[in-house]
Amino acid sequence: MILGCHVQMKAPLYVEGSVKEALSYGANALMLYTGAPQNTKRNPIEKLHVKEAHELMKENNIPLSHLIVHAPYIINPANSVKPEVAELAKEFLESELKRTEEIGASFLVLHPGSYTTTDMETGISTIIERLNSVEYYPENVIICLETMAGKGSEVGYRFEQIEEIMSGVNHPENFGVCLDTCHINDAGYDVSDFDGVLDEFDRIIGLKHLHVIHLNDSKNERGQRKDRHANLGMGTIGFEALHAVAANERCAEIPKILETPYINKKPPYGIEIEMLRTNHYDAERLNTL
């Protein structure tokens, strides 16, 4: 199984430290921000220990295709109400694409955004317009539009919305999808019938465009559109269904990334990854972290 988690990237080792953290959990994939998700302040690539990180990944047989960058939440390409927000989305997305390329990651996960006070149609057309205004798309980086839960004015909680965006961009070869199990549950999809979900995804978008899976349980009943992540087996999706996602042969080559909450201020990822690999759920181990 290709299993990883969202890791920190902080001084002094930065990306090298991120890889070390992932390895400490028994992971063979990882996802990180290139800087704080709530602002545009970024350290230069030269400081990030990228070469050392690549060497460490190679030593541990982790290909660069298992290194994923998550774009910061402040990028909202769906906002047509505030032009300055749209311009920031364009400029910062271009910056993050370049940083993703320089770090050596293959995928940049991007939330489609929220249309705020307009409507879904306007939101989708604004996203397409904003993405088409980006002047530089690295050849080896794919922007993975994330499936969303549908809270508030979020765009992308139905596969049809993602497909409409991907059909409208000028460089479709640079776009794919990140499927989040918590989000699609909250949007109304039945994760316990994951083959059925994949069939629908394939019919609407195409499985060849699925590149990343966020593996999360949900605190919400299916269809409530709230987006509240839970630890594996501690939510309404359940461990059995999430293990079936991780073990599904149709997406065996796709990295599955945990974004589950810390327990008692400690990361649960080592235990959750072990549980997925052994198909043995142990709630007591999680609860006594």
C-alpha positions in Angstrom: 0.0 0.0 0.0 1.1 3.5 -0.8 0.3 5.2 2.5 1.4 8.6 3.9 0.2 11.6 5.9 0.3 15.3 6.1 3.6 16.2 7.7 5.2 19.4 9.0 7.8 21.4 7.1 9.7 23.6 9.5 13.2 24.8 10.4 15.9 23.7 10.5 15.6 20.7 8.1 12.4 21.7 6.2 11.7 19.1 3.5 14.3 16.7 4.8 12.6 17.0 8.2 9.3 16.3 6.5 10.6 13.1 5.0 12.1 12.0 8.3 8.8 12.6 10.0 7.0 10.5 7.4 9.5 7.7 7.8 9.0 7.7 11.5 5.4 6.7 10.9 6.2 3.9 8.5 4.9 5.9 5.6 6.1 5.6 2.0 4.3 8.8 0.9 3.9 12.3 2.3 2.2 15.6 1.8 3.3 19.1 2.9 2.8 22.8 2.5 5.7 24.8 1.1 5.1 27.4 3.8 2.4 28.5 6.3 -1.1 27.8 4.7 -2.6 31.0 6.0 -0.1 33.5 4.5 2.1 34.1 1.5 5.4 34.2 3.4 7.8 31.7 1.9 11.5 30.7 2.5 13.6 30.4 -0.6 14.0 26.9 -2.0 17.7 27.0 -1.3 17.0 26.8 2.4 14.6 23.9 2.3 17.1 20.9 2.2 15.6 19.6 -1.0 18.7 17.7 -2.2 19.0 16.0 1.2 15.3 15.1 1.2 15.6 13.5 -2.2 18.6 11.4 -1.1 16.7 10.3 2.0 13.7 9.3 -0.1 15.9 7.4 -2.5 17.5 5.5 0.3 14.1 4.5 1.5 12.7 3.6 -1.9 10.2 6.5 -1.9 9.8 7.8 -5.5 9.2 11.6 -6.0 5.7 10.7 -7.3 4.8 10.0 -3.6 5.8 13.5 -2.6 2.7 15.8 -2.7 2.3 19.5 -2.1 -0.9 21.0 -0.8 -1.7 24.6 -1.9 -2.6 27.0 0.9 -6.2 27.7 1.6 -5.8 31.4 0.9 -5.9 30.6 -2.8 -9.6 31.0 -3.8 -9.9 31.0 -7.6 -13.7 30.9 -7.4 -14.0 34.4 -5.9 -15.4 36.8 -8.5 -16.6 39.4 -5.9 -13.2 40.7 -4.9 -10.9 41.1 -7.9 -7.9 41.5 -5.6 -8.5 38.0 -4.2 -8.7 36.6 -7.7 -5.4 38.3 -8.6 -3.8 36.9 -5.5 -5.1 33.4 -6.4 -3.4 33.7 -9.8 -0.1 35.1 -8.6 0.3 32.8 -5.6 -0.8 29.7 -7.5 1.9 30.5 -10.1 4.4 30.8 -7.2 3.3 27.5 -5.6 3.6 25.7 -9.0 7.2 26.8 -9.4 8.0 25.8 -5.8 6.3 22.4 -6.3 8.5 21.9 -9.4 11.6 23.0 -7.6 10.9 20.7 -4.6 10.5 17.9 -7.1 6.9 17.0 -6.3 4.6 15.7 -9.0 1.3 16.8 -7.6 -0.1 20.1 -6.2 -3.4 19.6 -4.5 -5.7 22.6 -4.8 -9.1 23.4 -3.3 -11.4 24.7 -6.1 -12.6 27.5 -3.8 -15.8 29.1 -2.8 -18.0 31.4 -4.8 -19.0 33.5 -1.7 -22.1 35.6 -2.6 -22.6 34.7 -6.2 -23.7 31.2 -7.4 -22.2 27.9 -8.5 -22.2 28.6 -12.2 -20.4 31.9 -11.6 -18.0 30.2 -9.3 -17.1 27.5 -11.8 -16.6 30.0 -14.7 -14.5 32.2 -12.4 -12.2 29.2 -11.5 -11.8 28.3 -15.2 -11.0 31.9 -16.1 -8.5 32.2 -13.2 -6.8 28.9 -14.0 -6.5 29.9 -17.6 -4.8 33.2 -16.7 -1.9 31.3 -15.1 1.1 31.9 -17.3 3.4 29.0 -16.3 2.4 25.4 -15.9 5.4 23.2 -15.1 5.6 20.2 -17.4 5.9 17.6 -14.6 3.4 19.0 -12.1 -0.3 18.1 -12.1 -2.7 20.3 -10.2 -5.1 18.0 -8.4 -8.5 19.6 -7.8 -9.7 18.3 -4.5 -13.3 16.9 -4.1 -15.0 19.0 -1.4 -17.6 18.5 1.2 -19.9 21.2 0.0 -20.1 23.4 3.1 -21.1 27.0 2.5 -20.4 28.0 -1.1 -17.7 25.5 -1.8 -17.2 24.4 -5.4 -16.3 20.8 -6.3 -18.5 18.6 -4.0 -20.0 16.8 -7.0 -17.8 15.0 -9.6 -19.7 16.9 -12.3 -18.4 20.2 -11.0 -14.8 19.0 -11.1 -15.4 17.7 -14.6 -16.8 21.0 -15.8 -13.7 22.8 -14.5 -11.3 20.3 -16.1 -13.2 20.5 -19.4 -12.8 24.3 -19.5 -9.1 24.7 -18.8 -6.7 25.4 -21.6 -4.1 22.9 -20.3 -6.1 19.8 -19.3 -2.9 17.8 -19.3 -1.8 19.7 -16.2 -4.9 18.8 -14.2 -6.2 15.9 -12.2 -8.1 15.1 -9.1 -7.5 14.4 -5.4 -10.4 12.5 -3.9 -11.0 13.0 -0.2 -13.1 10.3 1.5 -14.4 12.5 4.3 -15.4 15.2 1.8 -17.2 12.8 -0.6 -19.0 11.2 2.3 -20.2 14.6 3.5 -21.2 15.5 0.0 -23.4 12.4 -0.2 -21.3 9.6 -1.8 -21.3 6.2 -0.2 -17.6 5.3 0.7 -18.7 1.8 1.8 -19.4 1.1 -1.8 -16.1 2.4 -3.1 -16.2 0.5 -6.3 -19.5 2.2 -7.0 -17.9 5.5 -6.3 -15.0 4.7 -8.6 -17.4 3.6 -11.3 -19.2 7.0 -11.1 -15.9 8.9 -11.0 -14.7 7.0 -14.1 -18.0 7.7 -15.9 -17.9 11.4 -15.2 -14.2 12.3 -15.0 -12.2 9.2 -15.8 -10.1 7.2 -13.4 -6.9 8.1 -15.3 -7.3 11.6 -13.8 -7.3 10.4 -10.2 -3.8 10.9 -8.7 -4.2 11.4 -4.9 -6.6 10.1 -2.3 -7.0 11.8 1.1 -8.0 8.9 3.5 -10.0 10.3 6.3 -13.0 9.3 8.4 -15.8 11.8 9.0 -17.6 13.0 12.1 -20.7 13.6 10.0 -23.4 11.5 8.6 -23.3 11.1 4.8 -24.7 14.1 2.9 -24.5 16.6 5.7 -21.9 18.8 3.8 -19.9 19.9 6.9 -16.3 18.7 6.4 -15.2 17.5 9.9 -12.4 14.9 9.7 -12.2 12.0 12.2 -9.6 9.4 12.9 -9.8 6.1 11.2 -12.7 4.0 12.7 -13.8 6.9 14.9 -16.3 8.3 12.4 -19.3 7.4 10.3 -17.4 5.9 7.4 -15.6 3.3 9.6 -12.3 1.5 9.5 -13.6 -1.4 7.3 -14.7 0.9 4.5 -11.5 3.0 4.7 -9.3 -0.1 4.7 -11.2 -1.3 1.6 -10.3 2.1 -0.1 -6.6 1.6 0.8 -6.6 -2.0 -0.4 -8.6 -1.4 -3.6 -6.6 -2.7 -6.6 -8.1 -0.2 -9.0 -6.2 2.6 -7.2 -3.2 0.6 -5.9 -0.7 3.0 -7.5 -2.3 6.1 -6.0 -0.9 7.6 -2.8 -3.3 7.6 0.1 -2.7 10.5 2.5 -4.0 10.7 6.0 -5.2 14.1 7.3 -6.7 12.7 10.5 -6.8 14.8 13.7 -4.1 14.7 16.4 -5.1 12.7 19.5 -4.0 14.2 22.8 -1.8 16.6 20.8 0.0 13.7 19.2 0.0 12.5 15.6 -1.8 9.2 15.1 -0.3 8.4 11.8 2.1 5.6 12.7 -0.7 3.7 14.4 -3.2 4.3 11.6 -0.8 3.3 8.9 0.1 0.1 10.8 -3.6 -0.7 11.2 -4.2 -0.2 7.5 -1.3 -2.4 6.5 -2.3 -5.2 8.9 -6.1 -4.7 8.5 -6.3 -4.8 12.3 -8.2 -2.0 14.0 -7.2 -1.1 17.5 -9.2 1.7 19.0 -7.5 1.4 22.4 -4.0 2.2 20.9 -5.4 5.3 19.3 -7.2 6.5 22.4 -4.2 6.0 24.7 -1.8 8.1 22.5 
